[in-house]
Amino acid sequence: MTIEDLKKSGAIIFESISGSRAYGLDTATSDTDIRGVFILPKDLFYSLHYIGQINNDTNDIAYYELSKFIDLLSKNNPNILELLNVPKEFVLYKHPIFDRIKKEDFLSKLCKNTFANYAFTQIKKARGLNKKIVNPVEKERKSVEDFCYVRADKQSLLFKSFVEKNNLDSKHCGLVNLAHMKDCYNLFYNESLNYNGIARTNANEVCLSSVPKSEQPIAVLYFNIDGYSTYCKKYKAYWDWVEKRNEERYKSNISHSKNYDAKNMMHTFRLLHMAKEIGLDGEINVRRNDRDLMLAIKNADFEYDDLVHKAEKIKDELDKIYENSNLIERPNMALVNQLVYDIREKFYNL
């Protein structure tokens, strides 16, 4: 089922603008995020084709099926809880049946951890960007040969340096396993024999050759397979990130030279402040009254270490706030399950 199919089905019971625009933290380049809730048509719900979520490729638009939505609510998922208190001007559609889902049945002391843990995940993401910025990976991918070393004349040389130093042609090299020595091989060289070289193009391992017993090895070769594997993962992660990154956001992070993703840090403090407000007042304040501070963080007006120190201080405050909070310990799952059943049955009967 596509988003277009969903809209035609009449199954949507709630739809709103969310994210930075709902928070009041949007800028000229901000995307418009849409979140919603739907009730799967009866024939699909009772079949083997249950669909828990429908979203577009970028996840800017996402709809959650009633059961998944309520499940996430019961776990006090921050992004889902927000949908229970979106400012009215951002609600695009609300079926009367959605009003049966009340925040009082779900807001609990679980928020202390769900909001704080999510916030500190954002801190890691914020610093993680710096690793990619200051440690770019060259577009030209390294090969197996770049991780092979030769021991000769009491030295360890990169294979490419070894063949260059000795005026050898790598295509006339051959490898044979060296017993009892992991990732080590006898290296042979003969221009008149059809050796396979040490690695084929785009291969992820060394290539062995059939070598006559009369041949004598010229050296021992070691393939650093662990190093190669780590490099391959890093290469893929970096260039996947380059392909998918938001260029405007990336240029912004480069320009402030603070070596962290300022938008991630802004969301860290938004989440921590929301957790504090929930613990003190039992309210989900989606529309932020701390806009100036949030945008200052997004603008990278602070040093990373100072922000982390402030975040940790707020996190420590949450322990005392939630210890004295009037919130329930956790949602009553018997009531939650009954709520899901009642809403689904009433909707199908309608």
DAMOSUL-V976977 format. One record per residue. RES is the residue in three letters. PHI is phi in radians with two decimals (NA if undefined). Layout:
res->(RES,RES)
phi->(PHI,PHI)
This chain:
res->(MET,THR,ILE,GLU,ASP,LEU,LYS,LYS,SER,GLY,ALA,ILE,ILE,PHE,GLU,SER,ILE,SER,GLY,SER,ARG,ALA,TYR,GLY,LEU,ASP,THR,ALA,THR,SER,ASP,THR,ASP,ILE,ARG,GLY,VAL,PHE,ILE,LEU,PRO,LYS,ASP,LEU,PHE,TYR,SER,LEU,HIS,TYR,ILE,GLY,GLN,ILE,ASN,ASN,ASP,THR,ASN,ASP,ILE,ALA,TYR,TYR,GLU,LEU,SER,LYS,PHE,ILE,ASP,LEU,LEU,SER,LYS,ASN,ASN,PRO,ASN,ILE,LEU,GLU,LEU,LEU,ASN,VAL,PRO,LYS,GLU,PHE,VAL,LEU,TYR,LYS,HIS,PRO,ILE,PHE,ASP,ARG,ILE,LYS,LYS,GLU,ASP,PHE,LEU,SER,LYS,LEU,CYS,LYS,ASN,THR,PHE,ALA,ASN,TYR,ALA,PHE,THR,GLN,ILE,LYS,LYS,ALA,ARG,GLY,LEU,ASN,LYS,LYS,ILE,VAL,ASN,PRO,VAL,GLU,LYS,GLU,ARG,LYS,SER,VAL,GLU,ASP,PHE,CYS,TYR,VAL,ARG,ALA,ASP,LYS,GLN,SER,LEU,LEU,PHE,LYS,SER,PHE,VAL,GLU,LYS,ASN,ASN,LEU,ASP,SER,LYS,HIS,CYS,GLY,LEU,VAL,ASN,LEU,ALA,HIS,MET,LYS,ASP,CYS,TYR,ASN,LEU,PHE,TYR,ASN,GLU,SER,LEU,ASN,TYR,ASN,GLY,ILE,ALA,ARG,THR,ASN,ALA,ASN,GLU,VAL,CYS,LEU,SER,SER,VAL,PRO,LYS,SER,GLU,GLN,PRO,ILE,ALA,VAL,LEU,TYR,PHE,ASN,ILE,ASP,GLY,TYR,SER,THR,TYR,CYS,LYS,LYS,TYR,LYS,ALA,TYR,TRP,ASP,TRP,VAL,GLU,LYS,ARG,ASN,GLU,GLU,ARG,TYR,LYS,SER,ASN,ILE,SER,HIS,SER,LYS,ASN,TYR,ASP,ALA,LYS,ASN,MET,MET,HIS,THR,PHE,ARG,LEU,LEU,HIS,MET,ALA,LYS,GLU,ILE,GLY,LEU,ASP,GLY,GLU,ILE,ASN,VAL,ARG,ARG,ASN,ASP,ARG,ASP,LEU,MET,LEU,ALA,ILE,LYS,ASN,ALA,ASP,PHE,GLU,TYR,ASP,ASP,LEU,VAL,HIS,LYS,ALA,GLU,LYS,ILE,LYS,ASP,GLU,LEU,ASP,LYS,ILE,TYR,GLU,ASN,SER,ASN,LEU,ILE,GLU,ARG,PRO,ASN,MET,ALA,LEU,VAL,ASN,GLN,LEU,VAL,TYR,ASP,ILE,ARG,GLU,LYS,PHE,TYR,ASN,LEU)
phi->(NA,-1.65,-1.09,-1.09,-1.07,-1.07,-1.12,-1.34,-1.34,1.32,-1.57,-1.30,-1.97,-2.74,-2.67,-2.64,-1.36,-2.34,1.27,-1.03,-1.20,-1.23,-1.26,1.38,-2.00,-1.35,-2.18,-1.05,-1.74,-1.21,-1.36,-1.86,-1.63,-2.11,-2.25,-2.73,-2.28,-2.37,-1.97,-1.00,-0.88,-0.95,-1.13,-1.35,-1.10,-1.57,-1.74,-1.56,-1.94,-1.11,-2.09,-1.55,-2.74,-2.26,-2.56,-1.49,-1.10,-1.60,1.14,-1.24,-2.12,-2.57,-2.17,-1.96,-1.18,-0.83,-1.11,-1.18,-1.04,-1.17,-1.05,-1.17,-1.07,-1.15,-1.63,1.02,-1.12,-0.97,-1.11,-1.44,-0.99,-1.00,-1.18,-1.46,-2.55,-1.20,-0.91,-0.95,-1.20,-1.80,-1.41,-1.50,-2.80,-2.54,-1.29,-0.91,-1.16,-1.17,-1.18,-1.27,-1.59,-1.92,-1.10,-1.07,-1.41,-2.14,-1.04,-2.56,-1.22,-1.10,-1.05,-0.96,-1.47,-1.13,-1.25,-1.17,-1.13,-1.12,-1.07,-1.32,-1.14,-1.13,-1.08,-1.09,-1.10,-1.06,-1.33,-1.05,-1.08,-1.02,-1.06,-1.31,-1.19,-1.57,-2.23,-1.15,-1.86,-1.01,-1.11,-1.24,-1.32,-1.24,-1.96,-0.97,-1.03,-1.27,-2.11,-1.89,-2.20,-2.06,-1.72,-2.68,0.93,1.11,-2.19,-1.99,-2.05,-1.01,-0.90,-1.08,-1.21,-1.10,-1.21,-1.18,-1.11,-1.78,0.95,-1.80,-1.83,-1.05,-1.24,-1.70,-1.58,-2.37,-2.08,-2.35,-0.93,-1.85,-1.00,1.18,-2.26,-1.05,1.08,-2.00,-2.48,-1.35,-1.81,-2.02,-2.51,-2.81,-1.34,-1.70,-1.83,-1.49,-1.26,-1.66,1.34,-1.70,-2.81,-1.46,-1.05,1.11,-1.42,-1.94,-2.67,-1.25,-1.96,-1.61,-2.21,-1.53,-2.08,-1.02,-1.09,-1.29,-1.27,-1.94,-1.18,-1.69,-3.02,-1.88,-1.93,-2.04,-1.80,-1.38,-1.18,-1.17,-1.12,-1.15,-1.09,-1.08,-1.07,-1.04,-1.15,-1.13,-1.06,-1.11,-1.06,-1.15,-1.36,-1.14,-1.12,-1.05,-1.17,-1.74,-1.16,-1.40,-1.10,-1.12,-1.16,-1.11,-1.10,-1.11,-1.18,-1.17,-1.17,-1.46,0.96,-1.69,1.11,-2.70,-1.47,-1.14,-1.18,-1.06,-1.16,-1.06,-1.19,-1.00,-1.31,-1.04,-1.14,-1.15,-1.14,-1.12,-1.07,-1.12,-1.16,-1.11,-1.12,-1.45,-2.04,1.19,-2.11,-1.73,-1.54,-1.21,-1.25,-1.47,-1.69,-1.98,-0.95,-1.05,-1.14,-1.05,-1.25,-1.16,-1.16,-1.11,-1.48,1.07,-1.39,-2.13,-1.40,-1.00,-1.10,-1.16,-1.16,-1.09,-1.07,-1.16,-1.11,-1.15,-1.14,-1.13,-1.07,-1.15,-1.11,-1.07,-1.00,-1.23,-1.04,-1.36,-1.14,-1.76,-1.30,-1.53,-1.12,-1.19,-1.11,-2.84,-1.04,-1.37,-1.20,-1.14,-1.19,-1.10,-1.10,-1.16,-1.08,-1.04,-1.07,-1.10,-1.14,-1.12,-1.10,-1.13,-1.13,-1.14,-1.20,-1.10)
